[in-house]
Amino acid sequence: MVNVIRQRGDHVDLSVPEAADRLAIRELIDAYAFYADQRDVAGQLALFTEDTELVVFADSRNPEPTRRFRGRAALAPVFDELKNYQATMHFNGQTTTTLDGLRASAVTDCLVHELSVDETAHTLMIVAIRYLDSLVKKDGKWLIRQRQVAVDWTETRPLATG
């Protein structure tokens, strides 16, 4: 798993283009959460490069990935899995971004809430994840080139029905 050094930057001399890039990257990350919660697979896919890679670590302490997907087309069934839930809500926390010209890296903390409903029970699963993203700027637009999803912990709890 790639670890991005998390540093607090001194942004006193932040240029307008750098500020715009940082905002665009944050909006890209937030757009992913929005499209996921709306079950808009096409919207999610548009945020990734054609040659993207998605690497999932079901346990962030284990350096071996649980799942790996290569290419934008391979992501569609993964994103479609969210339809198995009655509702989801992605809450993005802090994002630390490092810019390097037309490339960037970002680490974002996220709490994902997934509601399952069946005939007998309502269940809420909360997943604490970190997105470790490698990004590229193509034709003036930031895209995710690689996303590593590291699951730090999960909690599943029953909800009252009715």
JOJOHU-V780330 format. One record per residue. N is the residue number from 1. RES is the residue in three letters. PHI is phi in whole degrees, -180 to 180 (999 if undefined). D_FIRST is the distance of its C-alpha to the first C-alpha in whole Angstrom. Layout:
n->[N & N]
res->[RES & RES]
phi->[PHI & PHI]
d_first->[D_FIRST & D_FIRST]
This chain:
n->[1 & 2 & 3 & 4 & 5 & 6 & 7 & 8 & 9 & 10 & 11 & 12 & 13 & 14 & 15 & 16 & 17 & 18 & 19 & 20 & 21 & 22 & 23 & 24 & 25 & 26 & 27 & 28 & 29 & 30 & 31 & 32 & 33 & 34 & 35 & 36 & 37 & 38 & 39 & 40 & 41 & 42 & 43 & 44 & 45 & 46 & 47 & 48 & 49 & 50 & 51 & 52 & 53 & 54 & 55 & 56 & 57 & 58 & 59 & 60 & 61 & 62 & 63 & 64 & 65 & 66 & 67 & 68 & 69 & 70 & 71 & 72 & 73 & 74 & 75 & 76 & 77 & 78 & 79 & 80 & 81 & 82 & 83 & 84 & 85 & 86 & 87 & 88 & 89 & 90 & 91 & 92 & 93 & 94 & 95 & 96 & 97 & 98 & 99 & 100 & 101 & 102 & 103 & 104 & 105 & 106 & 107 & 108 & 109 & 110 & 111 & 112 & 113 & 114 & 115 & 116 & 117 & 118 & 119 & 120 & 121 & 122 & 123 & 124 & 125 & 126 & 127 & 128 & 129 & 130 & 131 & 132 & 133 & 134 & 135 & 136 & 137 & 138 & 139 & 140 & 141 & 142 & 143 & 144 & 145 & 146 & 147 & 148 & 149 & 150 & 151 & 152 & 153 & 154 & 155 & 156 & 157 & 158 & 159 & 160 & 161 & 162]
res->[MET & VAL & ASN & VAL & ILE & ARG & GLN & ARG & GLY & ASP & HIS & VAL & ASP & LEU & SER & VAL & PRO & GLU & ALA & ALA & ASP & ARG & LEU & ALA & ILE & ARG & GLU & LEU & ILE & ASP & ALA & TYR & ALA & PHE & TYR & ALA & ASP & GLN & ARG & ASP & VAL & ALA & GLY & GLN & LEU & ALA & LEU & PHE & THR & GLU & ASP & THR & GLU & LEU & VAL & VAL & PHE & ALA & ASP & SER & ARG & ASN & PRO & GLU & PRO & THR & ARG & ARG & PHE & ARG & GLY & ARG & ALA & ALA & LEU & ALA & PRO & VAL & PHE & ASP & GLU & LEU & LYS & ASN & TYR & GLN & ALA & THR & MET & HIS & PHE & ASN & GLY & GLN & THR & THR & THR & THR & LEU & ASP & GLY & LEU & ARG & ALA & SER & ALA & VAL & THR & ASP & CYS & LEU & VAL & HIS & GLU & LEU & SER & VAL & ASP & GLU & THR & ALA & HIS & THR & LEU & MET & ILE & VAL & ALA & ILE & ARG & TYR & LEU & ASP & SER & LEU & VAL & LYS & LYS & ASP & GLY & LYS & TRP & LEU & ILE & ARG & GLN & ARG & GLN & VAL & ALA & VAL & ASP & TRP & THR & GLU & THR & ARG & PRO & LEU & ALA & THR & GLY]
phi->[999 & -77 & -108 & -99 & -68 & -99 & -123 & -86 & -94 & -95 & -101 & -61 & -102 & -65 & -77 & -61 & -61 & -67 & -62 & -64 & -64 & -62 & -65 & -62 & -66 & -63 & -66 & -62 & -64 & -69 & -63 & -57 & -62 & -61 & -64 & -62 & -70 & -89 & 61 & -97 & -63 & -61 & -63 & -63 & -60 & -66 & -88 & -115 & -70 & -59 & -97 & -63 & -138 & -117 & -123 & -110 & -116 & -64 & -134 & -61 & -82 & -96 & -73 & -91 & -67 & -85 & -144 & -143 & -130 & -120 & 91 & -57 & -61 & -70 & -81 & -54 & -66 & -66 & -67 & -66 & -61 & -64 & -67 & -72 & -104 & -63 & -158 & -136 & -146 & -96 & -109 & -80 & -100 & -69 & -126 & -109 & -119 & -121 & -100 & -147 & 66 & -92 & -126 & -156 & -131 & -148 & -121 & -128 & -88 & -145 & -107 & -105 & -108 & -126 & -100 & -109 & -132 & -134 & -61 & -112 & -153 & -115 & -129 & -113 & -110 & -112 & -121 & -93 & -128 & -124 & -94 & -110 & -108 & -109 & -122 & -133 & -105 & -124 & 52 & 78 & -126 & -81 & -135 & -86 & -89 & -144 & -126 & -105 & -110 & -109 & -88 & -87 & -165 & -134 & -138 & -121 & -139 & -76 & -117 & -64 & -99 & 127]
d_first->[0 & 4 & 6 & 10 & 13 & 15 & 18 & 22 & 24 & 27 & 28 & 32 & 32 & 30 & 31 & 32 & 30 & 27 & 28 & 28 & 25 & 23 & 26 & 25 & 21 & 22 & 24 & 22 & 19 & 22 & 24 & 21 & 22 & 25 & 25 & 23 & 26 & 29 & 27 & 28 & 25 & 27 & 26 & 23 & 22 & 24 & 21 & 19 & 20 & 21 & 19 & 16 & 13 & 12 & 9 & 9 & 8 & 12 & 11 & 8 & 10 & 9 & 6 & 8 & 8 & 11 & 12 & 12 & 15 & 16 & 19 & 20 & 23 & 20 & 19 & 23 & 23 & 20 & 21 & 25 & 23 & 24 & 28 & 28 & 28 & 31 & 29 & 26 & 25 & 22 & 23 & 20 & 20 & 20 & 18 & 17 & 17 & 17 & 20 & 20 & 23 & 22 & 19 & 17 & 13 & 14 & 12 & 15 & 15 & 17 & 20 & 20 & 24 & 25 & 28 & 30 & 34 & 36 & 39 & 39 & 36 & 34 & 30 & 28 & 24 & 22 & 18 & 17 & 13 & 11 & 11 & 9 & 11 & 12 & 16 & 19 & 23 & 25 & 29 & 28 & 26 & 22 & 20 & 16 & 15 & 12 & 10 & 7 & 9 & 8 & 12 & 13 & 16 & 19 & 23 & 26 & 29 & 32 & 34 & 38 & 40 & 43]
